[in-house]
Amino acid sequence: MDKHEQTHFGYKTVAAGEKAGLVAHVFHSVAAKYDIMNDLMSFGVHRLWKRYTLDLSGVRGGMRVLDLAGGTGDLAYKFAHRVGATGQVVLADINDSMLKVGRDKLTDRGIAGNIAYVQANAEALPFPDNYFDAITIAFGLRNVTDKDKALGSMFRVLKPGGRLLVLEFSKPVLPLLSKAYDAYSFAALPIMGQLVAGDSESYKYLAESIRMHPDQETLKGMMEAVGFEKCDYHNLTGGIVALHRGFKL
């Protein structure tokens, strides 16, 4: 995507070259309260969504795993235990504030030796071809400027036989649920963000970015277009969140 082309930042239209900086500002602002807000916004259910992602990851001892847009390290922490001393987990995030929070949290929990921290842009991953056994990106893809380019980059660094798991907010499958979810997102989230994180605008953007993200079938098609096979998705909590899975065969 050319930097002079346009893309969306929430409901606003901006130059493509500006989006990464705008998203960075959001996550610099919310990093310190990110974990608390996740628990409050999802009523703790995000932990179940992530546990399901772990269950479908196929990750076992000795594997090399990339937790992309890994933020504060919830998935990386679990993966570090699963891969053991002979494996490796790379926690990567484009935002240095989020990466620092993740590094500090995992270090405090005694995770060391089999984990690395890398500041990286999903659209141009700084890793060799065919490098990882599994890649996860949880609640990060919707913030990427060029999602097709990012998916292609993930495909490149994944080993043949490896799998990608994309956990992301999606489109509720029931009309009544969709209306209630919209009301909650646009009324409650900004207020919650102001009270807890002192930032209502960032949470207004997060609500808008969810609505602008491709729906389940569209994202599945995007994964297939860059080469992933056996793609499927699982709607969680009525489609509020979907877990997409694809394989590099």
One Martini backbone bead per residue (centre of mass of N, CA, C, O) as a GRO file, in nm:
protein
  249
    1MET     BB    1   0.093   0.038   0.026
    2ASP     BB    2   0.076   0.351  -0.029
    3LYS     BB    3   0.128   0.639   0.157
    4HIS     BB    4  -0.095   0.804  -0.029
    5GLU     BB    5  -0.295   0.633   0.048
    6GLN     BB    6  -0.599   0.520   0.179
    7THR     BB    7  -0.739   0.477   0.509
    8HIS     BB    8  -0.836   0.354   0.822
    9PHE     BB    9  -0.923   0.527   1.144
   10GLY     BB   10  -1.161   0.393   1.204
   11TYR     BB   11  -1.384   0.637   1.072
   12LYS     BB   12  -1.141   0.752   0.951
   13THR     BB   13  -0.963   0.917   0.691
   14VAL     BB   14  -0.630   0.826   0.593
   15ALA     BB   15  -0.317   0.811   0.540
   16ALA     BB   16  -0.136   0.531   0.527
   17GLY     BB   17   0.132   0.664   0.654
   18GLU     BB   18  -0.030   0.748   0.937
   19LYS     BB   19  -0.146   0.503   1.097
   20ALA     BB   20   0.086   0.390   1.270
   21GLY     BB   21   0.112   0.648   1.448
   22LEU     BB   22  -0.179   0.649   1.558
   23VAL     BB   23  -0.171   0.370   1.687
   24ALA     BB   24   0.072   0.419   1.868
   25HIS     BB   25  -0.064   0.632   2.045
   26VAL     BB   26  -0.278   0.451   2.164
   27PHE     BB   27  -0.073   0.234   2.297
   28HIS     BB   28   0.086   0.427   2.469
   29SER     BB   29  -0.163   0.515   2.640
   30VAL     BB   30  -0.272   0.200   2.728
   31ALA     BB   31  -0.049   0.004   2.836
   32ALA     BB   32  -0.065   0.023   3.156
   33LYS     BB   33  -0.402  -0.064   3.133
   34TYR     BB   34  -0.457  -0.311   2.947
   35ASP     BB   35  -0.525  -0.554   3.132
   36ILE     BB   36  -0.753  -0.427   3.293
   37MET     BB   37  -0.933  -0.357   3.047
   38ASN     BB   38  -0.972  -0.641   2.939
   39ASP     BB   39  -1.127  -0.746   3.185
   40LEU     BB   40  -1.354  -0.535   3.182
   41MET     BB   41  -1.459  -0.546   2.883
   42SER     BB   42  -1.487  -0.888   2.894
   43PHE     BB   43  -1.526  -1.012   3.181
   44GLY     BB   44  -1.266  -1.220   3.131
   45VAL     BB   45  -1.312  -1.378   2.848
   46HIS     BB   46  -1.031  -1.349   2.706
   47ARG     BB   47  -0.910  -1.603   2.844
   48LEU     BB   48  -1.082  -1.811   2.686
   49TRP     BB   49  -0.997  -1.731   2.401
   50LYS     BB   50  -0.692  -1.793   2.450
   51ARG     BB   51  -0.722  -2.089   2.531
   52TYR     BB   52  -0.837  -2.180   2.258
   53THR     BB   53  -0.591  -2.101   2.095
   54LEU     BB   54  -0.399  -2.295   2.234
   55ASP     BB   55  -0.555  -2.558   2.163
   56LEU     BB   56  -0.523  -2.492   1.831
   57SER     BB   57  -0.200  -2.467   1.790
   58GLY     BB   58  -0.011  -2.735   1.844
   59VAL     BB   59   0.180  -2.677   2.069
   60ARG     BB   60   0.513  -2.795   2.153
   61GLY     BB   61   0.792  -2.920   2.226
   62GLY     BB   62   1.054  -2.734   2.051
   63MET     BB   63   0.917  -2.499   1.941
   64ARG     BB   64   0.851  -2.218   1.718
   65VAL     BB   65   0.712  -1.900   1.829
   66LEU     BB   66   0.484  -1.640   1.719
   67ASP     BB   67   0.383  -1.344   1.897
   68LEU     BB   68   0.185  -1.123   1.744
   69ALA     BB   69   0.097  -0.854   1.891
   70GLY     BB   70   0.160  -0.945   2.208
   71GLY     BB   71   0.218  -0.732   2.408
   72THR     BB   72   0.165  -0.846   2.744
   73GLY     BB   73   0.196  -1.183   2.711
   74ASP     BB   74  -0.023  -1.406   2.747
   75LEU     BB   75   0.059  -1.617   2.527
   76ALA     BB   76   0.367  -1.631   2.568
   77TYR     BB   77   0.358  -1.754   2.848
   78LYS     BB   78   0.226  -2.023   2.765
   79PHE     BB   79   0.428  -2.103   2.539
   80ALA     BB   80   0.686  -2.120   2.713
   81HIS     BB   81   0.586  -2.374   2.860
   82ARG     BB   82   0.531  -2.561   2.611
   83VAL     BB   83   0.825  -2.556   2.467
   84GLY     BB   84   1.047  -2.509   2.650
   85ALA     BB   85   1.395  -2.529   2.650
   86THR     BB   86   1.392  -2.622   2.325
   87GLY     BB   87   1.240  -2.370   2.272
   88GLN     BB   88   1.067  -2.077   2.115
   89VAL     BB   89   0.975  -1.735   2.189
   90VAL     BB   90   0.825  -1.459   2.011
   91LEU     BB   91   0.777  -1.129   2.112
   92ALA     BB   92   0.580  -0.915   1.906
   93ASP     BB   93   0.591  -0.551   1.852
   94ILE     BB   94   0.548  -0.221   1.736
   95ASN     BB   95   0.518  -0.138   2.042
   96ASP     BB   96   0.728  -0.040   2.297
   97SER     BB   97   0.530  -0.016   2.537
   98MET     BB   98   0.406  -0.298   2.519
   99LEU     BB   99   0.673  -0.458   2.525
  100LYS     BB  100   0.761  -0.365   2.806
  101VAL     BB  101   0.524  -0.478   2.963
  102GLY     BB  102   0.570  -0.772   2.875
  103ARG     BB  103   0.859  -0.807   2.977
  104ASP     BB  104   0.809  -0.739   3.275
  105LYS     BB  105   0.592  -0.954   3.331
  106LEU     BB  106   0.757  -1.211   3.249
  107THR     BB  107   0.995  -1.163   3.436
  108ASP     BB  108   0.828  -1.167   3.702
  109ARG     BB  109   0.734  -1.479   3.617
  110GLY     BB  110   1.017  -1.627   3.515
  111ILE     BB  111   1.068  -1.560   3.211
  112ALA     BB  112   1.342  -1.732   3.052
  113GLY     BB  113   1.558  -1.823   2.765
  114ASN     BB  114   1.278  -1.888   2.561
  115ILE     BB  115   1.270  -1.564   2.513
  116ALA     BB  116   1.184  -1.300   2.282
  117TYR     BB  117   1.221  -0.945   2.189
  118VAL     BB  118   1.038  -0.775   1.917
  119GLN     BB  119   1.042  -0.504   1.710
  120ALA     BB  120   0.759  -0.522   1.480
  121ASN     BB  121   0.633  -0.537   1.154
  122ALA     BB  122   0.390  -0.726   1.005
  123GLU     BB  123   0.463  -0.636   0.698
  124ALA     BB  124   0.797  -0.681   0.794
  125LEU     BB  125   0.939  -0.943   0.890
  126PRO     BB  126   1.259  -1.014   1.074
  127PHE     BB  127   1.257  -1.310   0.926
  128PRO     BB  128   1.299  -1.600   0.810
  129ASP     BB  129   1.222  -1.835   0.621
  130ASN     BB  130   1.076  -2.096   0.759
  131TYR     BB  131   1.078  -2.057   1.105
  132PHE     BB  132   0.786  -2.122   1.210
  133ASP     BB  133   0.540  -2.332   1.357
  134ALA     BB  134   0.391  -2.074   1.489
  135ILE     BB  135   0.120  -1.823   1.468
  136THR     BB  136   0.012  -1.536   1.655
  137ILE     BB  137  -0.282  -1.302   1.647
  138ALA     BB  138  -0.411  -1.086   1.903
  139PHE     BB  139  -0.575  -0.805   1.856
  140GLY     BB  140  -0.400  -0.679   1.577
  141LEU     BB  141  -0.493  -0.680   1.274
  142ARG     BB  142  -0.686  -0.425   1.275
  143ASN     BB  143  -0.418  -0.222   1.304
  144VAL     BB  144  -0.331  -0.283   1.027
  145THR     BB  145  -0.289  -0.140   0.731
  146ASP     BB  146  -0.175  -0.407   0.560
  147LYS     BB  147  -0.313  -0.711   0.573
  148ASP     BB  148  -0.207  -0.864   0.326
  149LYS     BB  149   0.093  -0.818   0.380
  150ALA     BB  150   0.098  -0.948   0.662
  151LEU     BB  151   0.000  -1.231   0.579
  152GLY     BB  152   0.239  -1.278   0.383
  153SER     BB  153   0.460  -1.256   0.601
  154MET     BB  154   0.363  -1.493   0.771
  155PHE     BB  155   0.384  -1.708   0.553
  156ARG     BB  156   0.691  -1.688   0.503
  157VAL     BB  157   0.784  -1.757   0.822
  158LEU     BB  158   0.644  -2.019   0.784
  159LYS     BB  159   0.635  -2.339   0.806
  160PRO     BB  160   0.589  -2.622   0.676
  161GLY     BB  161   0.298  -2.717   0.863
  162GLY     BB  162   0.212  -2.464   0.969
  163ARG     BB  163   0.034  -2.218   1.182
  164LEU     BB  164  -0.234  -1.984   1.186
  165LEU     BB  165  -0.362  -1.749   1.440
  166VAL     BB  166  -0.665  -1.545   1.447
  167LEU     BB  167  -0.753  -1.320   1.699
  168GLU     BB  168  -1.075  -1.150   1.664
  169PHE     BB  169  -1.279  -0.924   1.614
  170SER     BB  170  -1.620  -0.937   1.495
  171LYS     BB  171  -1.931  -1.066   1.374
  172PRO     BB  172  -2.221  -1.092   1.486
  173VAL     BB  173  -2.485  -1.342   1.431
  174LEU     BB  174  -2.688  -1.171   1.605
  175PRO     BB  175  -2.884  -0.899   1.597
  176LEU     BB  176  -2.925  -0.846   1.903
  177LEU     BB  177  -2.627  -0.868   1.979
  178SER     BB  178  -2.527  -0.641   1.795
  179LYS     BB  179  -2.683  -0.410   1.935
  180ALA     BB  180  -2.570  -0.448   2.220
  181TYR     BB  181  -2.270  -0.422   2.139
  182ASP     BB  182  -2.283  -0.136   2.030
  183ALA     BB  183  -2.381   0.003   2.284
  184TYR     BB  184  -2.142  -0.079   2.459
  185SER     BB  185  -1.901   0.025   2.286
  186PHE     BB  186  -2.003   0.342   2.250
  187ALA     BB  187  -2.076   0.396   2.561
  188ALA     BB  188  -1.884   0.237   2.770
  189LEU     BB  189  -1.584   0.231   2.680
  190PRO     BB  190  -1.503   0.534   2.695
  191ILE     BB  191  -1.573   0.562   2.995
  192MET     BB  192  -1.384   0.343   3.099
  193GLY     BB  193  -1.125   0.466   2.976
  194GLN     BB  194  -1.139   0.728   3.143
  195LEU     BB  195  -1.146   0.606   3.435
  196VAL     BB  196  -0.887   0.406   3.405
  197ALA     BB  197  -0.690   0.551   3.159
  198GLY     BB  198  -0.756   0.854   3.071
  199ASP     BB  199  -0.897   0.743   2.774
  200SER     BB  200  -1.150   0.774   2.542
  201GLU     BB  201  -1.045   0.788   2.242
  202SER     BB  202  -0.902   0.512   2.219
  203TYR     BB  203  -1.173   0.347   2.273
  204LYS     BB  204  -1.320   0.458   2.033
  205TYR     BB  205  -1.127   0.343   1.824
  206LEU     BB  206  -1.152   0.044   1.899
  207ALA     BB  207  -1.451   0.023   1.826
  208GLU     BB  208  -1.420   0.114   1.529
  209SER     BB  209  -1.206  -0.098   1.433
  210ILE     BB  210  -1.396  -0.340   1.457
  211ARG     BB  211  -1.605  -0.244   1.233
  212MET     BB  212  -1.363  -0.233   1.000
  213HIS     BB  213  -1.330  -0.523   1.008
  214PRO     BB  214  -1.332  -0.805   0.870
  215ASP     BB  215  -1.511  -1.057   0.820
  216GLN     BB  216  -1.498  -1.387   0.835
  217GLU     BB  217  -1.498  -1.453   0.524
  218THR     BB  218  -1.299  -1.237   0.433
  219LEU     BB  219  -1.054  -1.331   0.599
  220LYS     BB  220  -1.039  -1.611   0.485
  221GLY     BB  221  -0.984  -1.514   0.192
  222MET     BB  222  -0.718  -1.363   0.257
  223MET     BB  223  -0.560  -1.612   0.347
  224GLU     BB  224  -0.590  -1.772   0.082
  225ALA     BB  225  -0.455  -1.555  -0.112
  226VAL     BB  226  -0.152  -1.604   0.033
  227GLY     BB  227  -0.170  -1.957   0.084
  228PHE     BB  228  -0.362  -2.062   0.271
  229GLU     BB  229  -0.484  -2.364   0.417
  230LYS     BB  230  -0.745  -2.497   0.571
  231CYS     BB  231  -0.949  -2.278   0.632
  232ASP     BB  232  -1.087  -2.145   0.940
  233TYR     BB  233  -1.361  -2.081   1.181
  234HIS     BB  234  -1.445  -1.957   1.519
  235ASN     BB  235  -1.709  -1.872   1.700
  236LEU     BB  236  -1.717  -1.639   1.970
  237THR     BB  237  -1.952  -1.513   2.142
  238GLY     BB  238  -2.141  -1.488   1.875
  239GLY     BB  239  -1.894  -1.333   1.702
  240ILE     BB  240  -1.733  -1.117   1.851
  241VAL     BB  241  -1.536  -1.354   1.813
  242ALA     BB  242  -1.263  -1.487   1.606
  243LEU     BB  243  -1.101  -1.795   1.500
  244HIS     BB  244  -0.843  -1.821   1.282
  245ARG     BB  245  -0.726  -2.084   1.049
  246GLY     BB  246  -0.401  -2.171   0.899
  247PHE     BB  247  -0.204  -2.341   0.648
  248LYS     BB  248   0.127  -2.448   0.558
  249LEU     BB  249   0.185  -2.691   0.288
   0.00000   0.00000   0.00000
